[in-house]
Amino acid sequence: MMLRFFLSILLMILALATQSVAQSDPKALIDALGKADFKQAEDLLGQIAASADPRVVPALEAFNDGDLYVRKSDGAVFITRASGANLALIDPLSGAAAGEAPKGAMTKLKINNSLRRVLRSALGGLTLLSPDRNVRLSAADAVLRSPSAENLELVEAALAKETDREVKARMEEARAASVLSSDRPVDQKRAAIETIGSIGGRDAISILMSASASLDASLKPDVDRAISKIQSSLAFWDLGQNVWYGISLGSVLLLAAIGLAITFGVMGIINMAHGEMVMIGAYATFMVQEVIRTSAPQLFDWSLAIAVPVAFLVTGAIGLVIERGVIRFLYGRPLETLLATWGVSLILQQTVRSIFGPTNREVGNPSWMSGSFALGGLSITWNRLWIVAFSLSIFFGLLILMKRSAFGLQMRAVTQNRRMASSMGIRTAWVDAFTFALGSGIAGIAGVALSQIDNVSPNLGQSYIIDSFMVVVFGGVGNLWGTLVGALSLGVLNKFLEPSVGAVLGKILVLVLIILFIQKRPRGLFALKGRAIEA
């Protein structure tokens, strides 16, 4: 009787030992996924992650991608790849080929959003020990976004071995997020709250709010203080972000308006076709990129540098033809010039629509204008940053031309006193012609920049013509510094009004404010000086 009792105890111990080995065996755990429901699969994924075996990473990635299948005959789980009518089988641990099977003999392992979150967390923990620095950094980010108590020991083990400063800092943040989800003591959780609070950003608020429901009541004030601190910091950075967006919009308005400021100031012409010069510059960029794509794709990153002089010459030539063919007969008759240039704008729009069609055309971003980067709490896109720099370079280049060249001197003389300039031997008619060509060429350059942030279509110029006139009138007709200040001011003002009143009402309010301002200062912020002007 006693012998039978001891034998039963021994059998139970052996069964428990066998079960423990099976539970710690990664292959057995992966095969168990084939029979598990969603809740059981979550528990199994926790055990697989706790094994800290890097060989399971391809299997988990395949599970996340929908490439993990179970064989119906024996319940074995494999990574699969399409192979004609069959599925090629790959061992989930070794990666070795395991033959093929008909699709009907295999069942795909199902996954839901909850499992995907667990998978991301498990994958993040398992890749924390990768020899590749970037993989470890990405893994720490994954754990930080989806913290779990199961990965805590693995994160701490990786943290103890980490030597890279940036990766170590990210792992400490990931550890803090995981501590909040664990049963660690209150003092550790309080320190974790401080660490998460120091990260800042909306993700940190999300982590704290998600964890607050399960935290001890004594920690709630710490969570509230951390969230309040982050929100104050976010309000400051949001203010800075709006200023940056305003400067970015202002640089676009500066590019669109600067050519108009010259022609309006020198010639007194209300050029309603100015927006179409911007549109033609954008289409010139499209054509340059099309030629490069078909003839020399290796030069694509230089496409914008090539498009700038092309757009300037094309639109400058069109502007010269318009001035010589239409506008020179209408000087001193502002209403007729407005109607004539409006007619020219319709002709140019329809011409482009007939050649390129009414749909938008794709203009690609070179690699150096793609993506974004963080500056403190600001998110800055490279294309906007380059456009701001490009706008300022065009502005200062034009300023040097106006102040340091003979042509610029003649332009300023004609602007200030046309009759006196003519009596001094300046050919005012040719100054007008080349000024109009210069303004049109600059509008074409603006089109090159705008093609990177806006749709290239026959209606592109119409989006900017009214804003351009507002900038010119607000800053002071013909004054480049006034155009710069006016463009940046209106850009920032628009971006602060839009969140509260909407884009359309914001533009209406800006227009009303400009009208009220012009009532007090009819010549704008910076009025030009000259006898003819002041007369």
C-alpha positions as CSV (number, residue, x, y, z in Angstrom):
1,M,0.0,0.0,0.0
2,M,2.8,2.4,0.9
3,L,4.7,1.5,-2.2
4,R,1.7,2.3,-4.3
5,F,1.4,5.7,-2.6
6,F,5.0,6.6,-3.2
7,L,4.7,5.5,-6.8
8,S,1.7,7.8,-7.3
9,I,3.6,10.8,-5.7
10,L,6.6,10.0,-8.0
11,L,4.3,10.0,-11.1
12,M,2.8,13.3,-10.1
13,I,6.3,14.9,-9.7
14,L,7.3,13.5,-13.1
15,A,4.2,14.9,-14.7
16,L,4.7,18.3,-13.2
17,A,8.4,18.3,-14.3
18,T,7.3,17.3,-17.8
19,Q,4.7,20.1,-17.9
20,S,7.3,22.6,-16.6
21,V,9.8,21.6,-19.3
22,A,7.0,21.8,-22.0
23,Q,6.1,25.3,-20.7
24,S,9.7,26.5,-20.9
25,D,10.4,24.9,-24.3
26,P,9.9,27.7,-27.0
27,K,9.0,25.1,-29.7
28,A,6.3,23.6,-27.5
29,L,5.0,27.1,-26.6
30,I,4.8,28.1,-30.3
31,D,3.0,24.8,-31.2
32,A,0.6,25.5,-28.3
33,L,-0.4,28.7,-30.1
34,G,-2.1,26.5,-32.8
35,K,-4.7,25.3,-30.3
36,A,-5.1,28.4,-28.1
37,D,-7.9,30.9,-28.1
38,F,-7.1,34.7,-27.9
39,K,-6.9,34.8,-24.1
40,Q,-4.7,31.6,-24.0
41,A,-2.5,33.0,-26.8
42,E,-1.8,36.2,-24.7
43,D,-0.6,34.0,-21.8
44,L,1.5,31.9,-24.2
45,L,3.1,35.0,-25.7
46,G,4.0,36.2,-22.2
47,Q,5.7,32.8,-21.6
48,I,7.5,33.0,-24.9
49,A,8.8,36.5,-24.1
50,A,9.9,35.4,-20.7
51,S,12.0,32.6,-22.3
52,A,14.3,35.5,-23.6
53,D,15.2,33.2,-26.5
54,P,16.0,35.3,-29.6
55,R,15.2,32.4,-31.9
56,V,11.5,33.0,-31.4
57,V,11.5,36.5,-32.9
58,P,10.9,35.4,-36.6
59,A,7.9,33.3,-35.4
60,L,6.4,36.2,-33.6
61,E,7.0,38.6,-36.5
62,A,5.3,36.0,-38.8
63,F,2.4,35.8,-36.4
64,N,2.0,39.6,-36.5
65,D,2.2,39.5,-40.3
66,G,-0.3,36.7,-40.7
67,D,2.3,34.1,-41.9
68,L,2.1,31.7,-39.0
69,Y,0.1,28.5,-39.7
70,V,-0.7,25.3,-37.9
71,R,-0.7,21.9,-39.6
72,K,-4.0,20.1,-39.1
73,S,-2.6,16.6,-39.0
74,D,-0.2,17.0,-36.0
75,G,-0.7,20.5,-34.6
76,A,2.8,21.7,-35.5
77,V,3.2,25.4,-36.2
78,F,5.3,26.7,-39.0
79,I,6.2,30.0,-40.7
80,T,4.9,29.8,-44.2
81,R,5.6,31.4,-47.6
82,A,3.5,31.1,-50.8
83,S,4.9,28.5,-53.1
84,G,2.5,28.2,-56.1
85,A,-0.6,26.3,-55.0
86,N,1.1,25.1,-51.8
87,L,2.7,26.7,-48.8
88,A,6.4,26.4,-48.1
89,L,7.0,25.5,-44.5
90,I,9.8,27.0,-42.4
91,D,10.8,25.8,-38.9
92,P,9.8,28.6,-36.5
93,L,13.0,28.4,-34.4
94,S,15.8,27.3,-36.7
95,G,14.5,28.9,-39.9
96,A,15.2,25.7,-41.8
97,A,13.0,24.6,-44.7
98,A,10.5,21.9,-43.6
99,G,9.0,21.0,-47.0
100,E,5.7,22.0,-48.4
101,A,2.0,21.4,-47.7
102,P,-1.3,22.0,-49.5
103,K,-3.1,25.2,-48.3
104,G,-6.0,23.0,-47.3
105,A,-3.8,21.1,-44.9
106,M,-2.9,24.2,-42.9
107,T,-4.8,26.7,-40.8
108,K,-3.8,30.3,-40.3
109,L,-3.4,31.5,-36.7
110,K,-5.9,34.2,-36.1
111,I,-4.9,37.5,-34.4
112,N,-6.8,40.5,-33.0
113,N,-5.8,44.0,-31.8
114,S,-5.2,42.9,-28.3
115,L,-2.9,40.2,-29.4
116,R,-1.1,42.6,-31.6
117,R,-0.3,44.8,-28.6
118,V,1.0,41.9,-26.7
119,L,3.1,40.8,-29.7
120,R,4.6,44.3,-30.1
121,S,5.5,44.3,-26.4
122,A,7.0,40.8,-26.6
123,L,9.0,41.6,-29.7
124,G,10.3,44.8,-28.1
125,G,11.5,42.9,-25.1
126,L,13.1,40.1,-27.1
127,T,15.1,42.4,-29.3
128,L,16.4,44.5,-26.4
129,L,19.6,42.3,-26.4
130,S,20.3,42.6,-30.1
131,P,23.9,43.5,-31.1
132,D,22.5,46.1,-33.4
133,R,22.2,49.5,-31.7
134,N,19.3,50.7,-33.8
135,V,17.4,47.4,-33.2
136,R,17.8,47.9,-29.4
137,L,16.6,51.5,-29.7
138,S,13.5,50.5,-31.6
139,A,12.9,47.7,-29.1
140,A,13.0,50.1,-26.2
141,D,10.6,52.4,-28.1
142,A,8.3,49.4,-28.6
143,V,8.3,48.5,-24.9
144,L,7.7,52.2,-24.0
145,R,4.7,52.3,-26.3
146,S,3.3,49.0,-25.0
147,P,4.6,48.4,-21.5
148,S,3.9,45.2,-19.7
149,A,5.0,43.6,-16.4
150,E,6.1,40.4,-18.3
151,N,9.0,42.3,-20.0
152,L,10.2,44.1,-16.9
153,E,12.9,41.6,-15.9
154,L,14.1,41.4,-19.5
155,V,14.3,45.2,-19.7
156,E,16.3,45.4,-16.5
157,A,18.7,42.7,-17.7
158,A,19.2,44.5,-21.0
159,L,19.6,47.8,-19.1
160,A,22.3,46.3,-17.0
161,K,24.3,45.4,-20.1
162,E,23.6,48.6,-22.1
163,T,26.5,51.0,-22.7
164,D,25.1,53.4,-25.4
165,R,23.9,56.6,-23.6
166,E,20.8,57.2,-25.8
167,V,19.7,53.6,-25.8
168,K,20.2,53.3,-22.1
169,A,18.1,56.5,-21.5
170,R,15.3,55.0,-23.6
171,M,15.5,51.7,-21.8
172,E,15.2,53.5,-18.4
173,E,12.0,55.1,-19.7
174,A,10.7,51.7,-21.0
175,R,11.6,50.2,-17.6
176,A,9.7,53.0,-15.8
177,A,6.6,52.4,-18.0
178,S,6.8,48.7,-17.3
179,V,7.1,49.2,-13.5
180,L,3.8,51.1,-13.5
181,S,2.1,48.0,-15.0
182,S,3.8,45.6,-12.4
183,D,3.4,44.8,-8.7
184,R,6.6,46.5,-7.7
185,P,6.6,48.6,-4.4
186,V,5.0,52.0,-4.2
187,D,8.4,53.8,-3.9
188,Q,9.6,52.3,-7.2
189,K,6.3,53.3,-8.9
190,R,6.7,56.9,-7.6
191,A,10.2,57.1,-9.1
192,A,8.8,55.6,-12.3
193,I,6.1,58.3,-12.4
194,E,8.8,61.0,-12.2
195,T,10.8,59.3,-15.0
196,I,7.7,59.2,-17.3
197,G,6.9,62.8,-16.4
198,S,10.4,63.9,-17.4
199,I,9.9,62.3,-20.9
200,G,7.1,64.8,-21.7
201,G,4.8,64.6,-24.7
202,R,1.3,63.2,-25.2
203,D,2.6,59.6,-25.2
204,A,3.8,60.1,-21.6
205,I,0.3,61.4,-20.6
206,S,-1.2,58.4,-22.3
207,I,1.1,56.0,-20.3
208,L,0.3,57.8,-17.0
209,M,-3.4,57.9,-17.6
210,S,-3.5,54.2,-18.6
211,A,-1.6,53.2,-15.5
212,S,-3.4,55.5,-13.0
213,A,-6.5,53.2,-12.8
214,S,-4.4,50.3,-11.3
215,L,-2.1,52.4,-9.2
216,D,-2.3,52.8,-5.4
217,A,-4.5,55.8,-4.3
218,S,-1.4,57.4,-2.6
219,L,0.2,57.7,-6.1
220,K,-2.7,59.6,-7.7
221,P,-1.4,63.1,-6.6
222,D,2.0,62.2,-8.2
223,V,0.3,61.2,-11.4
224,D,-1.8,64.4,-11.4
225,R,1.3,66.6,-10.8
226,A,3.3,64.8,-13.6
227,I,0.4,65.2,-16.1
228,S,-0.1,68.9,-15.2
229,K,3.6,69.5,-15.7
230,I,3.6,67.8,-19.1
231,Q,0.5,69.7,-20.2
232,S,2.1,73.1,-19.2
233,S,5.1,72.1,-21.3
234,L,2.9,71.0,-24.2
235,A,1.1,74.4,-24.1
236,F,4.4,76.2,-24.4
237,W,5.6,74.0,-27.3
238,D,2.2,74.2,-29.0
239,L,2.6,78.0,-29.0
240,G,6.1,77.6,-30.5
241,Q,4.7,75.1,-33.1
242,N,2.0,77.7,-34.2
243,V,4.7,80.3,-34.5
244,W,6.7,77.9,-36.7
245,Y,3.7,77.1,-38.8
246,G,3.0,80.8,-39.2
247,I,6.6,81.5,-40.3
248,S,6.3,78.6,-42.7
249,L,3.1,80.0,-44.2
250,G,4.6,83.5,-44.2
251,S,7.6,82.3,-46.2
252,V,5.2,80.8,-48.8
253,L,3.3,84.1,-48.9
254,L,6.6,86.0,-49.3
255,L,7.6,83.9,-52.3
256,A,4.2,84.4,-53.9
257,A,4.0,88.2,-53.2
258,I,7.6,89.4,-53.6
259,G,7.4,89.5,-57.4
260,L,4.0,91.2,-57.2
261,A,5.4,93.8,-54.9
262,I,8.0,94.8,-57.5
263,T,5.7,95.2,-60.4
264,F,3.0,96.8,-58.3
265,G,5.4,99.3,-56.9
266,V,7.4,100.2,-60.0
267,M,4.6,100.0,-62.6
268,G,1.4,100.5,-60.6
269,I,-0.1,97.5,-62.4
270,I,-2.7,95.3,-60.7
271,N,-1.5,92.0,-62.2
272,M,-4.2,89.4,-61.8
273,A,-2.2,86.9,-63.9
274,H,0.6,86.8,-61.2
275,G,-0.9,83.6,-59.7
276,E,-0.6,81.9,-63.1
277,M,3.1,82.7,-63.2
278,V,3.4,80.7,-60.0
279,M,1.3,77.9,-61.5
280,I,3.5,77.8,-64.7
281,G,6.6,77.6,-62.4
282,A,5.2,74.6,-60.7
283,Y,4.4,72.9,-64.1
284,A,8.0,73.7,-65.2
285,T,9.2,71.8,-62.1
286,F,6.9,68.9,-63.1
287,M,8.3,68.8,-66.7
288,V,11.9,69.0,-65.4
289,Q,11.2,66.0,-63.1
290,E,9.6,64.1,-66.0
291,V,12.6,64.5,-68.2
292,I,14.9,63.5,-65.4
293,R,12.8,60.4,-64.5
294,T,13.0,59.2,-68.1
295,S,16.5,60.3,-69.1
296,A,18.7,60.6,-66.0
297,P,17.0,59.2,-62.9
298,Q,20.2,59.5,-60.9
299,L,19.9,63.3,-61.0
300,F,16.5,63.3,-59.4
301,D,17.8,64.8,-56.1
302,W,19.1,67.7,-58.2
303,S,15.7,68.2,-60.0
304,L,14.7,71.3,-58.0
305,A,18.1,73.0,-58.5
306,I,17.6,72.5,-62.2
307,A,14.0,73.6,-62.1
308,V,14.7,76.9,-60.5
309,P,16.5,78.6,-63.4
310,V,14.2,76.8,-65.9
311,A,11.1,78.2,-64.2
312,F,12.6,81.6,-63.9
313,L,13.5,81.8,-67.6
314,V,10.2,80.4,-68.8
315,T,7.9,82.6,-66.6
316,G,10.2,85.6,-67.1
317,A,9.9,85.2,-70.9
318,I,6.1,84.9,-70.7
319,G,6.0,88.0,-68.5
320,L,8.0,89.9,-71.0
321,V,5.7,88.9,-73.8
322,I,2.6,89.9,-71.7
323,E,4.1,93.3,-70.9
324,R,5.2,94.1,-74.5
325,G,2.0,92.7,-76.0
326,V,-0.7,93.9,-73.6
327,I,0.2,95.9,-70.6
328,R,2.3,98.6,-72.2
329,F,-0.7,99.9,-74.0
330,L,-2.7,100.3,-70.8
331,Y,-0.4,102.3,-68.5
332,G,-2.3,104.9,-66.5
333,R,-5.6,103.0,-66.8
334,P,-5.7,100.7,-63.8
335,L,-9.1,99.3,-64.3
336,E,-8.2,98.2,-67.9
337,T,-5.0,96.6,-66.7
338,L,-6.9,94.7,-64.0
339,L,-9.4,93.4,-66.6
340,A,-6.8,92.6,-69.2
341,T,-4.5,90.6,-66.8
342,W,-7.5,88.8,-65.5
343,G,-8.3,87.8,-69.1
344,V,-4.7,86.7,-69.6
345,S,-4.9,84.6,-66.4
346,L,-8.0,82.8,-67.8
347,I,-6.2,82.2,-71.1
348,L,-3.1,80.8,-69.3
349,Q,-5.2,78.5,-67.0
350,Q,-7.1,77.1,-70.0
351,T,-3.9,76.6,-72.0
352,V,-2.3,74.6,-69.2
353,R,-5.5,72.7,-68.7
354,S,-5.6,71.8,-72.4
355,I,-1.9,70.6,-72.3
356,F,-1.7,68.8,-69.0
357,G,-5.3,68.1,-68.2
358,P,-7.4,69.3,-65.2
359,T,-6.1,66.7,-62.7
360,N,-3.3,67.2,-60.2
361,R,0.2,66.4,-61.3
362,E,2.7,64.6,-59.0
363,V,5.9,66.5,-58.2
364,G,8.2,64.4,-56.1
365,N,10.3,65.4,-53.1
366,P,14.0,65.0,-53.3
367,S,15.5,62.9,-50.5
368,W,16.9,65.9,-48.7
369,M,13.5,67.5,-48.5
370,S,11.7,64.4,-47.2
371,G,10.9,63.5,-43.6
372,S,11.0,65.6,-40.5
373,F,12.9,66.0,-37.3
374,A,12.2,67.1,-33.7
375,L,13.6,70.2,-32.2
376,G,12.7,70.2,-28.5
377,G,8.9,69.8,-28.6
378,L,8.6,71.1,-32.2
379,S,8.1,68.9,-35.2
380,I,9.8,70.4,-38.3
381,T,9.5,69.0,-41.8
382,W,12.5,69.3,-44.0
383,N,10.5,70.6,-47.0
384,R,9.1,73.5,-45.0
385,L,12.5,74.3,-43.5
386,W,14.1,74.4,-46.9
387,I,11.3,76.6,-48.3
388,V,11.8,79.1,-45.4
389,A,15.6,79.2,-46.2
390,F,14.9,79.5,-49.9
391,S,12.4,82.3,-49.5
392,L,14.9,84.3,-47.4
393,S,17.7,83.7,-49.9
394,I,15.4,85.0,-52.7
395,F,14.5,88.0,-50.6
396,F,18.1,89.0,-49.8
397,G,19.2,88.2,-53.3
398,L,16.5,90.6,-54.7
399,L,17.4,93.2,-52.1
400,I,21.1,93.1,-53.2
401,L,19.9,93.4,-56.9
402,M,17.8,96.5,-55.9
403,K,20.5,98.2,-53.9
404,R,23.7,97.3,-55.6
405,S,23.0,97.0,-59.3
406,A,22.5,99.6,-62.1
407,F,19.2,98.0,-63.0
408,G,18.1,98.1,-59.4
409,L,19.0,101.8,-59.3
410,Q,16.9,102.5,-62.4
411,M,14.0,100.5,-60.9
412,R,14.1,102.6,-57.7
413,A,14.4,105.8,-59.7
414,V,11.3,105.0,-61.9
415,T,9.4,103.9,-58.7
416,Q,10.1,107.2,-57.0
417,N,9.7,109.7,-59.9
418,R,9.0,108.3,-63.3
419,R,9.2,111.7,-65.2
420,M,12.4,112.7,-63.6
421,A,14.0,109.3,-64.3
422,S,12.9,109.6,-68.0
423,S,14.4,113.1,-68.2
424,M,17.7,111.7,-66.9
425,G,17.9,109.3,-69.8
426,I,16.5,106.1,-68.2
427,R,14.4,104.1,-70.7
428,T,11.4,103.7,-68.5
429,A,9.6,101.6,-71.0
430,W,12.3,98.9,-70.9
431,V,12.6,99.2,-67.1
432,D,8.9,98.5,-67.0
433,A,9.3,95.5,-69.3
434,F,12.2,93.9,-67.5
435,T,10.7,94.7,-64.1
436,F,7.5,92.8,-65.1
437,A,9.7,90.0,-66.5
438,L,11.7,89.9,-63.2
439,G,8.5,89.8,-61.1
440,S,7.1,87.0,-63.3
441,G,10.3,85.1,-63.0
442,I,10.3,85.3,-59.2
443,A,6.7,84.1,-59.3
444,G,7.9,81.1,-61.3
445,I,10.6,80.4,-58.7
446,A,7.8,80.5,-56.1
447,G,6.0,77.9,-58.1
448,V,9.0,75.6,-57.8
449,A,8.9,75.8,-54.0
450,L,5.1,75.5,-53.8
451,S,5.1,72.4,-55.9
452,Q,6.7,70.6,-52.9
453,I,3.8,71.4,-50.5
454,D,0.7,72.0,-52.6
455,N,-1.2,70.3,-55.5
456,V,0.2,71.2,-58.9
457,S,-3.0,72.0,-60.9
458,P,-4.3,74.8,-63.2
459,N,-5.8,76.4,-60.1
460,L,-2.7,76.5,-58.0
461,G,-2.1,80.3,-58.5
462,Q,-5.6,81.3,-57.5
463,S,-5.0,80.1,-54.0
464,Y,-2.3,82.7,-53.5
465,I,-3.2,85.8,-55.5
466,I,-5.6,87.4,-53.0
467,D,-3.2,86.7,-50.1
468,S,-0.3,88.1,-52.2
469,F,-2.2,91.4,-52.7
470,M,-3.0,91.6,-49.0
471,V,0.7,91.1,-48.1
472,V,1.8,93.9,-50.6
473,V,-0.8,96.4,-49.5
474,F,-0.3,95.7,-45.8
475,G,3.5,95.8,-46.0
476,G,3.7,98.9,-48.3
477,V,3.5,99.0,-52.0
478,G,7.0,98.4,-53.6
479,N,8.8,98.0,-50.3
480,L,10.7,94.7,-50.0
481,W,11.1,94.9,-46.2
482,G,7.4,95.7,-45.9
483,T,6.6,92.6,-48.0
484,L,8.8,90.5,-45.7
485,V,7.3,91.8,-42.5
486,G,3.8,91.7,-43.9
487,A,4.1,88.1,-45.1
488,L,5.4,86.8,-41.8
489,S,2.9,88.8,-39.8
490,L,-0.1,87.6,-41.8
491,G,1.3,84.0,-41.8
492,V,1.6,83.9,-38.0
493,L,-1.8,85.7,-37.5
494,N,-3.5,83.2,-39.7
495,K,-2.1,80.2,-37.8
496,F,-3.2,81.6,-34.5
497,L,-6.7,82.4,-35.7
498,E,-7.4,79.1,-37.6
499,P,-7.6,76.8,-34.5
500,S,-10.2,79.0,-32.8
501,V,-12.4,80.3,-35.6
502,G,-11.6,78.1,-38.6
503,A,-9.6,78.7,-41.8
504,V,-12.3,80.5,-43.8
505,L,-13.4,82.8,-41.0
506,G,-9.8,83.4,-40.1
507,K,-9.0,84.7,-43.5
508,I,-12.1,87.0,-43.3
509,L,-10.9,88.4,-40.0
510,V,-7.4,89.0,-41.4
511,L,-9.0,90.9,-44.4
512,V,-11.1,93.0,-42.0
513,L,-8.1,93.8,-39.9
514,I,-6.1,94.8,-42.9
515,I,-8.9,97.1,-44.1
516,L,-9.0,98.8,-40.7
517,F,-5.2,99.1,-40.7
518,I,-5.2,100.7,-44.2
519,Q,-7.8,103.3,-43.0
520,K,-5.1,104.5,-40.5
521,R,-2.0,103.9,-42.7
522,P,-3.1,104.0,-46.4
523,R,0.5,103.4,-47.6
524,G,1.0,100.3,-45.5
525,L,3.6,99.5,-42.8
526,F,6.6,100.9,-44.8
527,A,5.7,103.7,-47.2
528,L,8.0,104.5,-50.1
529,K,9.6,107.9,-50.2
530,G,9.8,110.1,-53.3
531,R,8.4,113.4,-54.7
532,A,6.2,111.7,-57.2
533,I,4.9,109.3,-54.6
534,E,4.2,111.9,-52.0
535,A,2.6,114.3,-54.5
